[in-house]
Amino acid sequence: MQELPNIILYAIPFFVASIVLEIYVLYKRKQKTYKTKDAFTSISMGIGNVLLGFLTKTIVLIAFFYIYTNFRIFTIPITWWSFVLLLFLDDFSYYWFHRISHECRLFWASHVVHHSSESYNLSTALRQTWSGGFYTFIFWLWLPFLGFHPGMIILQMSISLIYQFWIHTETINKMPKWFEAIMNTPSHHRVHHGSNPIYLDRNHAGIFIIWDKLFRTFQQELENEKVVYGLVVNIKTYNLFKIAFYEWFSMFKDVLSRKQSLSSRMLYLIKPPGWKHDGTGKLSEDLKNEWLKNKS
């Protein structure tokens, strides 16, 4: 198989042009959803992710090729139908990676970066992790085991990432109903970035929203509940290194805190964000139940 191009690099001019166009549209509408420091922070995080990607993609490819060469069950041909099949299987993998990244603190430690902005625009899509690429690829290891060529998998993962760029916007309200029913859209993804209790840990889709509907993590954007972007407790900083690593520091601080058992220390890595060994923490479901109780 010929070496497949790194399409993320080819997509960068498209990302830049789209951001400029969005800024222009928002200016004409007199909407102020761009904050200069926040946007530059997001773009800088994205640049860091791309630079680290030269290393992490090497690690991922080595892992994929090792499994593909030594353990694959089938040899799936590189043809149109295998790419169609991979489109859905990759998206299925992305859904579970994304969902677990909200439900397990070890994965949240890297994913939280993407949710750290209190703004929501195309630049927010570029606010990507600097650490996740080193270990989150484990959710895709079953694909080379099935027999998909590693180059195909990397290509499809990049396609998924590019698709998700355009849904980080408020300039598009709703897509046609048939599209909203099947695909991930700006409306669905705005919900995902909401810190409102009703929106927490919902709409983990990459390309297809069908997974959220199938596994009951779907939440419609509500007209009477405007999305508040960011984290339940925002970090209030534009420091790139604090954004990239503050949750790692917080997590290991909890793991190493005194007067708790070894099992409790390990649970800080496995349990969802907000969990505390002494029962004082609040999970997203707790916040949601409190919100519903106050609404009733």
N, C-alpha and C positions, 0 to 999 in steps of 0.2 A: 504494500500500500504506500502510495506517495505521501510525503509529509504534508499534513493538513495545515493551512495557515492559521496563525493566531488572529482570529477575526476580531477580538477585542481591540487590538491595536488599530485595525482598519476602521473600527467603529468610532474611534475617538473624535475625528473631525465631525461626524454626525452628532455626537453628544454635544460638542461645543456649539455647533450651529443651532441645535435644538434649544439649548439653554439661552442663547442670544435671542432666538425667536420668542421664547416664552417670556423673557424679560420685556421685550417689546409689546407683546400682547397684554401683559399685566400692566404695563405703563399706560397703554391706551385705555384700559378698563379702570385705571386709577386704583388698582389693587396692589398692596404692599406686602407681598409674601416673600420677597427676597430681602435678606439682611446681609450686608456686604461681608462682615466677619464670618457669619455662619456659612455663607456660600463658599468663601475661600477655604474655610476649614474642611467642608465636605469635599471640595475638589482636591485639596491637599491629601486628605485621607485616601481618596481614590488613586492619586498618583503613587502614594506609598504602597497601596495594594497591588498596583500594576508592577512596580519595581520588585516587590517581594514575590510576585507571581512567577518571575523567571526562576526563582529557587523552588517555590512550592509546587509548581507544575512539573518540575523535574522529579521531585519526590513522588508526586501522584502517578506520573507515568511509569516510574520504576515499579511502584506497587501494582499498578494495573497490568503491566507487562509480565511481572512475575507470576501473577495469578493466571493471566491469559495463557502464558507459555506452559505452565506446569499443571494447572488444575482445571482448565475449561472443560465443560461438559460437551458442548457442541462447538463447531466452527461456523458461526453465522456469517453468510456472505455479505459483502459490502454492495448493497443494491438498494433500489428505491423502497422496497417493502421493509427492509431491515431498518432503514432510517425512520420510516413511519412508526414502526414498532418501538424503536429506541426513543422517539419523541415522547411517547406515553410512559415508558418505563423510567426514563430519566426524570420526567416530571413527577412520577410517583415517588421516586427516591428523594427529589427535592422537597416534596410535601412533608415527608417524615423527618428529613434533616431539619427543615424549618420549624416543624411542630416541636420536635425534641429540643431544639435550640431555645424554645420558650418554656419548656417544661423541665429541663435539667440544667442546673447552674453551671456545670462544667462547659456546656456548649453555649449557654447564655453569655458567659464571660467574653466570648469573642463576638457573638452576634449583637450584643447590646450596643455596640458601636453604631450600627445602622439605625438604631432607634434613638440615638442621643440628641438629634436635632429637634428643636421646637418649631422648626419651619418645615413646610412640605412643598417642594418644587423639584424640578429635574436635577438640580445640584444635589439634593438629598440622596438620590439614587447612587451617587458616586461615593457616598460616605460608607466605605467598606472596611471590613476587618483587616488588621495586620497579622492576626494570629490564627484565624480559623482555617486558612489554607493548609496548615501543617497537620491537621487531624480530622477535619470534618468530611474529608473525602471517603471515610470509611462507609458512609451511607451508600456509596456507589460501587463498592467492591464486588457486589453480587453480579454486576453487569459483565465484567470480563470473565467471571466465573461461569456465567451462562454461555459466553462465547462471542460477545461483542468486542470488536477490535478496540484497543485503548484510544487510538486516534479518533475513532467515531464518537466515543464517549466524551472525550475532551471537547470535540467540536460541538456536540449537542449541549453540553454544559454551558458553553460560551453563548450559543444561540439563546438559551433560556435566560441568561444574564442580560443579554441585549434586549430581549423582549420586555423584561421587567423594567427597563429604563423609562419607557414612555408612560408607565402607569403612575409615576411619581409626580402628579400634577393636579392642580385645582382648576386648570383652564378648561378641562373637559368634565362636564357634569355626569352625564349618563351616555352610554353607548346604546345601540338598538337592543331591544329586549332579548332577542335570540342570542346576541353576542354576550350580554350580561349573564345569561343563563349558563353559558358554557365556559367562557374565557375569563381570565383575571383581567380586571379593568381598573381605571383610576378610582372609581367609586368603591370597589371592593378593597383595594389596597389602602385607600385612605383610612378605612376601618382598621386595618391591620396596624397602622401607625398611630392609632388613637390611644391616649392614656385614660380615656373615659372608662369606668369600670365595665360598662356593657360591651365595650369594644376590645377589652384585653384578651390576648391570646386567641384571636379569631382570624380567619381568612389567611391561611398559611400557603396558599396556592402560589405556584410559580407561573405557569402558563394557563393551566386549566383549573377553573374554580370547582370543577366537579368533585375533586377529592375532598374539599371542605364540606360539600353537601353530603357526600357519601359517608364521611366519618364524623359528621355532626359538629364541625367547628366553624360553620358558616354563620355570618352575621351581616344582614343588610345594613347599608348606611341609612340612618334614620333622619328624616327631615327635621324632627324636633330635638335632635341631639347632635349639635355641631361637634365635629371631631376636634379634640384638643390634642395636638401633636406632642410627642416627646415621651418621657418616662414618667412613671408614677412619682418618683422623686428625681428631678432633673439635676444634672451635675454642674450646670452653670459655669462652663469653661470653654475656651477655644484652644486650649493647649492640646496639641495633637497627641502627645505621649500620655497625658492624663486620660484623654478620650479612649485611646487604644488599649490602655492597661489598667484603668482604675478599678474595673470589676474583678480582674485577676487579683489585684492587691486586696480588695475587700473580701473576696472569697477565701483566700489563704489566711487572711487575718482571722476570719471566723473559724477556719479549720484549726488554727493554732491557738485559739483562745483557751484560757484555763478552765478548769473544773468541768470537764465533760469527758464522756467515754470515747473510746476509739471508734465505736460504731457511729456515734454522733458526728465525729469529725469527718468520717467518710460520707455521711449523709449530706453534709454541706456541699459535696461535689455532685451528688445524685439528685437531691430534692430540688423542687422548683425555686426560682428566685423568691425571696421573702420568707423562706422557711427558717425557723430558729429552733434550736434544740430544747429551749426552755418553754416553748409554746407561745412566746410573745409575738412571733412573726405573723404576717398576714399574706396569704397567697392571693392570686388574682380571683379565684373563686370566692374567697372570703369578701374581697372588696366588691365583687359583683352582687353577692347576696345582700350585703349591707345597702348597696345602691338600690336594689329592687325593693328592699324592705322600706326604705325611705320614700320610694316612689308610690308605694301602695297606701 
